[in-house]
Amino acid sequence: MTAHPPLNSLQPGPIVERTRPKLVMVGNGMAGVRALEELLKLAPDKYDITVFGSEPHPNYNRILLSPVLAGEMTLKEIILNDVDWYEDHGIKLNTSSRVTRIDRVSRQVFSADGRVEKYDRLLLATGSTPFILPIPGHDLPGVLSYRDIADTDAMIEAASRYHHAVVIGGGLLGLEAANGLRQRGMTVTVVHVMPWLMERQLDRPAAELLKKSLEDRGLQFKLGCETSELIRGEDGRVCALRFKDGTTLATELVVMSVGIRPNTALAESAGLFCHRGIVVNDTLQTFDPRIYAVGECVSHRGIAYGLVAPLFEQAKVVANHLAEYGIARYKGSVTSTKLKVTGIDLFSAGQFMGTDDSEDIVLSDPAAGIYKKLVLEGDQLVGAVLYGDTADSAWYMQLLKDARKVTELRPHLLFGQHHLGDSGHKGETQAASLPDHAEICGCNGVCKGTIVKTIKEKGLFTLEEVRQHTKASSSCGSCTGLVEQLLASTVGGAYQPTEGLRQALCGCTDHTHEEVRKAIREEHLLTIPQVMAFLVWKTPNGCATCRPALNYYLISSWPHEARDDPQSRFINERAHANIQKDGTFSVVPRLWGGLTTPTELRAIANAAEKYAVPTLKITGGQRIDLLGVKKKDLPHMWADLAESGLVSGHAYGKSLRTVKTCVGSEHCRFGTQRSMALGVRLEKMLFGMWSPHKVKLAVSGCPRNCAESGIKDVGIIGVDSGYEIYVAGNGGIKTVVAQFLCKIASDDEVLEVVGAFLQLYREQARYLDRTVHWIERVGLDFVKQQVVEDLEQRRALHERLLFALQNASDPWTEIAANPSHLKEFEVMSF
Amino acid sequence: MTQWKKICTLDEIPRLGARVVARETSPNIALFRTAEDQVFALLDQCPHKQGPLSQGLVTNTHVTCPLHGWKIGLVNGQAQEPDVGCTATIPVHLEDGWISLESGPESH
């Protein structure tokens, strides 16, 4: 017997068949099925679901048709949801079944193959159809469009029998089709009516570079050319194109790729309002409230999206409403483009052509094949085109989406975030150029080939999914940029860059960190269950991501009021020691400012001997680490250490870690300030401070900077006339040099500025943000304004910090003295 | 006939927490208590790198391993997808506030 709750089904009772509302989906493509997936996550049992798809296949990754055409992937590899998936989720799937009529009065849909299905909710995901130029000969054999598996098969078949192909349309899809046919051995000419390629995504200089590199691959181009007729050959197939100017071009195959039109025929015949798509509101509802629409068939605020990333955003929203959560809104998307031609790096987003009020920042290096243009309007980035080096596309995309002020970034904006390649990447910033065996994630030993293969095989679209499936970028995160590049180059436009400012705290909620904090403050919430109830958490007691965050937000918002919840703390903070890989712990007593005494050293030595500590190590933070302590010995060791006045060094916490000091003017012949004394004062002031992430300080007595102040969260450098304060440095995963905050004359003022700075960080940073991440988001100017210029604000912040830290006690002594806390450390016996 | 051995009372384990039960010749057992006072027992070893699951964070009916964040189901010991692995479950019994473990031969 186990202690599971008693099952009441021991006595067989009558089987009650619950009638669930019926959801019918018309269309079986990526957007629609993504909506169902999102719905099943939220409300798995809410509906009886029936899907009609006109193609004979289950849902596949339309975006990867180009690699299939190019012979880089097989059809089987691009199936996203096989038939088992539909079956496992109780979804009735009708393939090769085209819905031809909707009766909105009796709420039924009718298909061409005679099926009738009732609905309570109808989801239209009818997608789009390729636009066919209405020119003579458009219906000849040998004229294809490029939209689905059947088209792709037809092109592959044609490539095996014929030699010459023409692609009409020099847009994204046309170029991918041309490249694919070329890879299959055909000679291919791209005919484009506009003066340059991909004019909807690229400006002329970038398009010229693209054209050149495609020409190098053997493609030919006829630009500014309008086709007037397709000529029929003797065998009845198409044999040539005639252009407006009367010239002709011989061919054996024509692929038309001149754009798509939302598929609205069905909706229109049912009397639903359509205008360049099925018109929906921000909840993806059509003019009939029982009928929703999602995907390429939709017109939202006058825009029909043809790239998959916005469609996935829509899918999330429509699922939210079908699940009757009713809180999501779709407000339109900023789209970005990536071309999926292996080896070509191209990115464009936003208003890349600029407007009357915009300014361009341009870098052009034709010989190296690099072109970058950023379009700024006022203090915001509104568009970008990158060719040849797209390493920073995710960053630009985030700046665009967040509509962030970029004034202070402007001088180096064009040169990117410089965030890649600090550790273990040999300075490598271009994932595309790396070989398959190149190690991308140094923490988990994941190479490029594995990541790309997993993205393709598992049909992954988001960074989070790649982290779950490959572990790449899931530990230290320094390879995130590289992994994002791999995602983008593998799935192209389907890749959804990080949501930026609108990032949900975790999968348990749709609320952002900021919204959660606001609720805690405004509603005076004091416990985790209160927060979860108020914000309608989706899981009963959260997860390992949100619980520690909520605990921190509570205790930092309501010091002395909100009670700390040990069970919501990571083990290190619960056991006040660092867990090691064998399950033992390490103990680091605090040595204030890195100073110690013979008594303390004797106590440490005695403890090491008494508890048979296998390893003693001097840490980088000027302290002594006792490694390999058994958990049950911890309280006893602490009690022994406490007798000599040693307290916890919090070496395990998202909290104040160390204040590193040099010897300063007390001893050093170069010293200008008493760095040890100031360091000790700072460390005493900040003792017991919990923070979003760990906090490290340093005080150097002169600009020689022996305490390494330049890579600390707060670094202080003594100069003859006072102190320079630097903030947001980082010596860890990404080495980031601290930025100058201000110069100050007196020790007291240093304490106030540092205290105010750290309190602002405590109040505003997201949990697990280091100071560098936080400042990257809010900008140093804002921080300067709050803690340097606004004296009243500075004082208030400092006072709030001092209040929070009032009577901060040593956790070691507290636990050793409190029997009820000791259970955590005791082992029971069998 | 299953033999049960009393280990401790329910309140010896914090809600959403765990305790370690040491055995003489076999690996430790982790005893978990959920928010609803259900009790589960697993071998105190993550299938990944043998991390002590007893030190993990308990959420609903899962525990997250403290070493590398694998999420293990308390009911069946299975790692949550996409990770693959399984930890042995140990029969546990809760009656009148007392928690007992099966005391057969230490086969787990």
HADDOCK unambig.tbl for C-alpha pairs under 7 A between the chains (distance, minus, plus):
assign (segid A and resid 1 and name CA) (segid B and resid 91 and name CA) 6.45 0.50 0.50
assign (segid A and resid 1 and name CA) (segid B and resid 92 and name CA) 6.80 0.50 0.50
assign (segid A and resid 1 and name CA) (segid B and resid 93 and name CA) 6.20 0.50 0.50
assign (segid A and resid 2 and name CA) (segid B and resid 91 and name CA) 5.43 0.50 0.50
assign (segid A and resid 2 and name CA) (segid B and resid 92 and name CA) 4.91 0.50 0.50
assign (segid A and resid 2 and name CA) (segid B and resid 93 and name CA) 5.19 0.50 0.50
assign (segid A and resid 3 and name CA) (segid B and resid 38 and name CA) 6.26 0.50 0.50
assign (segid A and resid 3 and name CA) (segid B and resid 39 and name CA) 5.73 0.50 0.50
assign (segid A and resid 3 and name CA) (segid B and resid 40 and name CA) 6.86 0.50 0.50
assign (segid A and resid 3 and name CA) (segid B and resid 92 and name CA) 6.07 0.50 0.50
assign (segid A and resid 3 and name CA) (segid B and resid 93 and name CA) 5.06 0.50 0.50
assign (segid A and resid 3 and name CA) (segid B and resid 94 and name CA) 5.55 0.50 0.50
assign (segid A and resid 4 and name CA) (segid B and resid 38 and name CA) 6.34 0.50 0.50
assign (segid A and resid 468 and name CA) (segid B and resid 82 and name CA) 6.49 0.50 0.50
assign (segid A and resid 469 and name CA) (segid B and resid 82 and name CA) 5.67 0.50 0.50
assign (segid A and resid 540 and name CA) (segid B and resid 60 and name CA) 6.24 0.50 0.50
assign (segid A and resid 541 and name CA) (segid B and resid 59 and name CA) 5.64 0.50 0.50
assign (segid A and resid 541 and name CA) (segid B and resid 60 and name CA) 5.79 0.50 0.50
assign (segid A and resid 542 and name CA) (segid B and resid 59 and name CA) 6.17 0.50 0.50
assign (segid A and resid 543 and name CA) (segid B and resid 59 and name CA) 5.62 0.50 0.50
assign (segid A and resid 544 and name CA) (segid B and resid 57 and name CA) 6.12 0.50 0.50
assign (segid A and resid 544 and name CA) (segid B and resid 64 and name CA) 6.65 0.50 0.50
assign (segid A and resid 567 and name CA) (segid B and resid 16 and name CA) 6.27 0.50 0.50
assign (segid A and resid 567 and name CA) (segid B and resid 17 and name CA) 6.08 0.50 0.50
assign (segid A and resid 567 and name CA) (segid B and resid 57 and name CA) 6.78 0.50 0.50
assign (segid A and resid 568 and name CA) (segid B and resid 57 and name CA) 6.85 0.50 0.50
assign (segid A and resid 570 and name CA) (segid B and resid 57 and name CA) 6.66 0.50 0.50
assign (segid A and resid 571 and name CA) (segid B and resid 55 and name CA) 5.78 0.50 0.50
assign (segid A and resid 571 and name CA) (segid B and resid 56 and name CA) 6.44 0.50 0.50
assign (segid A and resid 571 and name CA) (segid B and resid 66 and name CA) 6.72 0.50 0.50
assign (segid A and resid 581 and name CA) (segid B and resid 67 and name CA) 6.83 0.50 0.50
assign (segid A and resid 583 and name CA) (segid B and resid 51 and name CA) 6.52 0.50 0.50
assign (segid A and resid 583 and name CA) (segid B and resid 52 and name CA) 6.07 0.50 0.50
assign (segid A and resid 827 and name CA) (segid B and resid 20 and name CA) 5.31 0.50 0.50
assign (segid A and resid 827 and name CA) (segid B and resid 21 and name CA) 5.98 0.50 0.50
assign (segid A and resid 827 and name CA) (segid B and resid 22 and name CA) 6.52 0.50 0.50
assign (segid A and resid 828 and name CA) (segid B and resid 20 and name CA) 6.04 0.50 0.50
assign (segid A and resid 828 and name CA) (segid B and resid 21 and name CA) 4.64 0.50 0.50
assign (segid A and resid 828 and name CA) (segid B and resid 22 and name CA) 6.07 0.50 0.50
assign (segid A and resid 829 and name CA) (segid B and resid 21 and name CA) 5.16 0.50 0.50
assign (segid A and resid 829 and name CA) (segid B and resid 22 and name CA) 4.82 0.50 0.50
assign (segid A and resid 829 and name CA) (segid B and resid 23 and name CA) 6.25 0.50 0.50
assign (segid A and resid 830 and name CA) (segid B and resid 7 and name CA) 6.59 0.50 0.50
assign (segid A and resid 830 and name CA) (segid B and resid 21 and name CA) 5.95 0.50 0.50
assign (segid A and resid 830 and name CA) (segid B and resid 22 and name CA) 5.90 0.50 0.50
assign (segid A and resid 830 and name CA) (segid B and resid 23 and name CA) 5.34 0.50 0.50
